[in-house]
């Protein structure tokens, strides 16, 4: 029989005793350069040397999981890059490391990962102008992803959505995504107005987009989008979009779009949106709505919206559909260039079946 005074000590010892646990996989760094030099071993002193897309593909396929891949400065022709588990990719900086896609014959993604990953400090040139099909920049289908200081140019394509940066969870597992200080440019000529940066849960085959999870975390901050596309969300919760600059220079766009899935605890604050809304009746530069699951607890505040009148009823902020508890406050909404269509502009519009709980505060 165990004496009563010893029982608590035995329980404590069992709780703190060492337990065999899987050690984290070791990450090794490899370096890739484009230079007239002897082939190396992937070290910083003797990087792998690649001068063609097939050479780069061969090097990448030879690297193990849990590699941190460093691209040195240079322009690297590339085929689509499929990540392995635990990969991270880092360049020498925007416009210093450029991965340039070969013309695509079928719909393609320049970088694709089914694993949590991080990508930083490089440029992706999707080369959509030379491709008869849509080409995306970076797509991460995983529970976690970080994309920082990545520039995506010439993405898009005819007839289908092609997202320059897509962060997508699968199923209902909580997701954590960060997209920060990125630049998306030159999509308007080759795109149908797709969202440029989107956080979402992926669904296909007619399956409705699921609602977001209480464990989600999303931050889209300090990004610049020029020439078409905007920000968006679908089936995601607890996301903040702040201090982004979105300017349309080519065709109508949504500065921010939420029209699919249940998106709760959403904050859109301190952003600048300049351009035209889509030329359809009752579209807005900021669209907040939902089909199916309700969108709940949204805060749209302190944004600067400068839009063109185009003859259709367009709004700076549009609330529609199944929205519960939204606050629109402190936004500045003005006409970009006076036109004969000025009467078609609305600062804020509210549409739908009347189930919105909406507060409008100090907008002008």
C-alpha positions in Angstrom: 0.0 0.0 0.0 1.3 3.5 -0.9 1.4 5.9 2.0 -1.0 8.8 1.4 1.8 11.3 1.8 3.8 9.7 -1.0 1.0 9.5 -3.5 1.1 13.1 -4.7 4.9 12.9 -5.1 4.6 9.8 -7.3 2.0 11.4 -9.5 4.2 14.5 -9.9 7.2 12.3 -10.8 5.2 10.5 -13.4 4.1 13.8 -15.0 7.5 15.3 -15.3 9.5 12.1 -16.1 11.1 12.2 -19.6 9.0 10.8 -22.4 10.4 9.6 -25.6 9.4 12.2 -28.3 10.1 12.5 -32.0 12.9 14.9 -32.5 12.3 17.7 -35.0 13.6 17.0 -38.4 17.0 18.7 -39.0 16.9 21.4 -41.6 19.9 21.8 -43.9 20.6 24.8 -46.1 21.4 24.6 -49.8 22.4 27.4 -52.1 21.7 27.8 -55.8 23.3 30.3 -58.1 23.4 31.2 -61.8 27.0 31.9 -62.7 29.7 30.6 -65.0 31.4 28.5 -62.4 32.2 24.9 -61.6 29.3 22.8 -60.2 29.2 22.9 -56.5 27.9 20.9 -53.5 25.1 23.3 -52.5 27.1 25.1 -49.8 27.4 28.9 -49.7 31.0 28.7 -50.8 30.3 26.2 -53.6 26.6 26.6 -54.6 24.8 24.5 -57.1 25.1 26.2 -60.5 22.1 26.1 -62.8 21.7 27.8 -66.2 18.5 26.3 -67.5 15.0 25.3 -66.2 15.8 21.5 -66.5 19.0 22.0 -64.6 17.1 23.8 -61.8 14.4 21.1 -61.7 17.1 18.3 -61.4 18.8 20.1 -58.5 15.5 20.7 -56.7 14.4 17.1 -57.1 17.7 15.9 -55.7 17.2 17.9 -52.4 15.7 16.1 -49.4 12.7 17.1 -47.3 13.3 19.8 -44.6 15.7 21.8 -46.8 16.1 25.6 -46.6 16.8 26.5 -50.2 18.6 29.8 -50.8 18.6 31.3 -54.3 21.4 33.8 -54.8 21.0 36.9 -57.0 20.2 36.1 -60.7 17.3 35.2 -63.1 16.5 31.6 -63.1 14.3 30.1 -65.8 12.1 27.5 -64.1 9.5 24.9 -64.5 6.7 24.6 -61.9 8.3 24.0 -58.5 6.6 21.3 -56.3 7.6 21.6 -52.6 8.7 18.7 -50.5 7.8 18.5 -46.8 9.6 21.0 -44.7 11.0 23.1 -47.5 11.6 26.8 -47.1 12.7 29.0 -50.1 14.5 32.3 -49.7 16.0 34.6 -52.4 18.4 37.5 -52.2 15.6 40.0 -52.5 12.8 41.3 -54.7 14.2 42.0 -58.2 17.5 40.4 -57.2 16.4 36.8 -57.3 13.9 36.3 -60.2 12.3 32.9 -61.0 11.0 33.2 -64.5 8.4 30.6 -65.7 8.7 29.0 -69.1 5.6 29.5 -71.3 2.9 27.1 -70.0 0.9 24.7 -72.2 -1.5 23.8 -69.5 -2.8 25.7 -66.4 0.2 25.9 -64.0 1.4 27.2 -60.7 4.9 28.5 -60.4 5.3 27.3 -56.8 3.0 24.7 -55.2 3.1 23.3 -51.7 0.9 20.8 -49.9 3.0 21.3 -46.8 3.5 24.2 -44.3 6.2 26.4 -45.7 7.8 29.8 -45.9 8.8 31.8 -49.0 10.7 35.1 -48.8 12.7 37.7 -50.7 12.3 36.9 -54.4 10.3 37.7 -57.6 8.1 35.3 -59.5 7.6 36.1 -63.2 4.7 33.9 -64.3 5.1 34.9 -67.9 1.3 34.8 -68.6 1.7 37.0 -71.7 3.5 34.1 -73.4 1.0 31.4 -72.2 -2.4 30.6 -73.7 -3.6 29.3 -70.3 -3.8 30.8 -66.8 -0.6 30.8 -64.7 -0.6 31.4 -60.9 2.3 32.5 -58.9 2.4 30.8 -55.5 -0.1 28.4 -54.0 0.1 26.9 -50.5 -2.4 24.3 -49.5 -1.6 23.6 -45.9 -2.3 24.5 -42.3 0.4 27.2 -42.2 2.2 29.4 -44.6 4.3 32.6 -44.5 5.0 34.7 -47.6 7.0 37.9 -47.1 8.6 40.3 -49.6 7.6 38.3 -52.6 6.9 40.0 -55.9 4.6 38.3 -58.5 4.4 39.7 -62.0 2.6 38.6 -65.2 0.3 36.2 -63.5 -3.2 35.4 -64.6 -4.7 34.2 -67.9 -7.8 33.9 -70.0 -11.1 32.5 -68.8 -10.4 31.4 -65.3 -9.3 32.7 -61.9 -5.6 32.6 -61.4 -4.4 33.9 -58.1 -1.0 35.4 -57.8 -0.8 34.4 -54.1 -3.2 31.7 -52.8 -3.2 30.5 -49.2 -5.7 27.7 -48.8 -6.5 25.3 -46.0 -8.1 22.0 -46.6 -11.1 20.7 -44.6 -11.9 22.3 -41.3 -8.4 22.2 -39.6 -7.3 25.6 -38.2 -5.0 27.5 -40.5 -2.4 30.2 -39.8 -1.4 32.3 -42.8 0.7 35.5 -43.1 1.3 37.5 -46.3 3.3 40.6 -45.7 5.2 43.3 -47.7 4.5 41.6 -51.1 4.1 43.3 -54.5 1.6 42.1 -57.2 1.9 43.8 -60.5 1.0 43.6 -64.2 -1.9 41.2 -63.9 -4.7 43.3 -65.5 -3.8 42.7 -69.1 -3.9 38.9 -68.7 -6.4 38.4 -65.9 -10.1 38.4 -65.6 -9.9 40.5 -62.4 -9.1 37.6 -60.1 -8.3 38.3 -56.5 -4.5 38.9 -56.2 -4.1 37.7 -52.6 -6.6 35.3 -51.0 -6.9 33.4 -47.8 -9.4 30.6 -48.1 -10.5 27.0 -47.5 -10.3 25.1 -50.8 -13.3 23.4 -52.2 -13.9 21.9 -55.6 -16.4 19.7 -57.5 -19.3 21.8 -56.5 -18.7 21.3 -52.8 -19.6 24.5 -50.9 -16.7 26.4 -49.3 -16.7 25.5 -45.5 -16.9 28.0 -42.8 -13.8 29.3 -41.0 -12.5 27.7 -37.8 -12.2 29.5 -34.5 -8.5 28.4 -34.5 -7.7 30.3 -37.7 -5.3 33.2 -37.8 -4.6 35.3 -40.9 -2.6 38.5 -41.5 -2.4 40.3 -44.8 -0.3 43.4 -44.2 1.7 46.1 -46.0 1.2 44.6 -49.5 0.9 46.5 -52.8 -1.2 45.5 -55.7 -1.0 47.3 -59.0 -2.7 46.7 -62.2 -5.7 44.5 -61.4 -6.9 42.2 -58.7 -7.4 42.9 -55.0 -7.7 41.2 -51.6 -10.1 38.4 -50.7 -11.2 35.8 -48.3 -13.4 32.6 -48.5 -14.2 30.3 -45.6 -11.7 31.8 -43.1 -11.9 33.4 -39.7 -9.9 35.7 -37.5 -8.2 37.5 -40.4 -6.9 41.0 -40.5 -6.2 42.9 -43.7 -4.4 46.2 -42.9 -2.2 48.9 -44.4 -2.4 47.4 -47.9 -2.4 49.6 -51.1 -4.5 48.4 -54.0 -4.6 50.5 -57.2 -6.3 49.4 -60.4 -4.7 50.8 -63.5 -6.2 48.6 -66.2 -9.7 47.1 -65.5 -12.4 47.0 -62.9 -11.7 45.1 -59.7 -12.7 44.4 -56.2 -10.4 46.1 -53.7 -11.6 43.5 -51.2 -14.0 40.6 -51.8 -15.8 38.3 -49.4 -18.7 36.5 -51.1 -18.1 32.8 -50.4 -18.1 30.7 -47.3 -18.5 31.8 -43.7 -15.9 34.5 -42.8 -16.0 35.6 -39.2 -14.0 38.0 -37.1 -12.7 39.9 -40.1 -10.9 43.2 -39.8 -10.3 45.5 -42.9 -8.5 48.6 -41.7 -6.2 51.3 -42.8 -6.1 50.2 -46.5 -6.1 52.3 -49.6 -8.2 51.3 -52.6 -8.1 53.3 -55.8 -9.9 52.4 -59.1 -13.2 51.2 -60.5 -15.6 48.7 -59.2 -16.7 45.9 -61.6 -19.2 47.2 -64.3 -22.2 45.3 -62.8 -25.1 46.7 -61.0 -24.5 47.0 -57.2 -20.9 46.1 -57.0 -18.5 47.6 -54.5 -14.8 48.2 -54.1 -15.1 46.5 -50.7 -17.6 43.7 -51.0 -18.7 42.0 -47.7 -21.2 39.3 -48.0 -21.8 35.5 -48.0 -23.7 32.8 -49.7 -24.4 29.9 -47.4 -22.7 30.3 -44.1 -23.1 33.8 -42.5 -20.2 36.2 -42.3 -20.0 37.4 -38.7 -18.3 40.1 -36.7 -16.7 42.2 -39.4 -15.0 45.6 -38.8 -14.3 47.8 -41.9 -12.6 50.9 -40.5 -10.2 53.7 -41.5 -9.9 52.8 -45.2 -9.4 55.3 -48.0 -11.4 54.5 -51.1 -11.1 56.6 -54.3 -13.2 55.2 -57.1 -14.3 55.9 -60.6 -17.9 56.2 -61.6 -18.6 54.0 -64.6 -22.4 54.3 -65.2 -23.3 51.4 -63.0 -24.5 51.6 -59.4 -21.2 51.1 -57.6 -20.3 51.5 -54.0 -17.3 52.2 -51.9 -18.5 49.6 -49.4 -21.2 47.0 -50.2 -22.8 44.9 -47.5 -25.0 42.1 -48.9 -26.4 38.6 -48.2 -26.0 36.8 -45.0 -24.0 39.3 -42.8 -24.3 39.4 -39.0 -22.7 42.1 -36.9 -20.7 44.4 -39.1 -19.3 47.8 -38.3 -18.3 50.3 -41.0 -16.5 53.2 -39.4 -14.1 56.0 -40.2 -13.8 55.3 -43.9 -13.2 58.0 -46.5 -14.9 57.4 -49.8 -14.5 59.8 -52.7 -14.9 60.0 -56.5 -11.6 59.6 -58.3 -12.3 61.7 -61.4 -15.5 63.7 -61.8 -17.6 62.2 -64.7 -21.1 62.3 -65.9 -21.8 59.1 -64.0 -21.2 60.6 -60.6 -24.9 60.0 -59.7 -24.2 56.2 -60.0 -21.8 56.2 -57.0 -22.9 55.3 -53.5 -20.6 55.5 -50.6 -22.1 52.6 -48.7 -24.9 50.2 -49.9 -26.8 47.6 -47.9 -28.6 44.8 -49.7 -30.0 41.4 -49.0 -32.8 39.7 -47.0 -32.6 42.1 -44.1 -30.7 39.9 -41.6 -27.7 42.3 -41.3 -26.8 43.8 -38.0 -24.9 46.8 -39.2 -23.4 49.9 -37.6 -22.3 52.9 -39.7 -20.1 55.4 -37.8 -18.2 58.5 -39.0 -17.8 57.6 -42.6 -17.5 60.4 -45.2 
